[in-house]
Amino acid sequence: MKLIIETTGNFQLMLPRDELAHYDRPSVVSPSGFLDSRISVGQVKVLAGNLPDMANDSDFVAYYKDSGRDADLAVSAYVSSFEEPEKCTTSRRTRK
């Protein structure tokens, strides 16, 4: 599972697994005890959770840049990229 987080101030955090919580944009990271402690003291805010393990920060950066650096739009688009499309259960054909 991965998370999209952002720091609550003008600072960045080095996280376990050589991940970085950037100071100027949201970041995709793995959960950890260290991250939980930063969340509990208000230094980090979780924007999205339960992303699959294949989610990564470099892919998210592309969404962030394409959104014109709009964090809400980038997070929404990136999260929805992992949702499976709904299957159509009704038939459009009718019998005569």
Stockholm file with secondary structure:
# STOCKHOLM 1.0

chainA/1-96         MKLIIETTGNFQLMLPRDELAHYDRPSVVSPSGFLDSRISVGQVKVLAGNLPDMANDSDFVAYYKDSGRDADLAVSAYVSSFEEPEKCTTSRRTRK
#=GR chainA/1-96 SS CEEEEEESSSCCEEEGGGEEECSSSCEEECCCHHHHHHHHTTSEEEEEEEECTTCCHHHHHHHHHHTTSCHHHHHHHHHHTTSCCCCCCSCSCCCC
#=GC SS_cons        CEEEEEESSSCCEEEGGGEEECSSSCEEECCCHHHHHHHHTTSEEEEEEEECTTCCHHHHHHHHHHTTSCHHHHHHHHHHTTSCCCCCCSCSCCCC
//
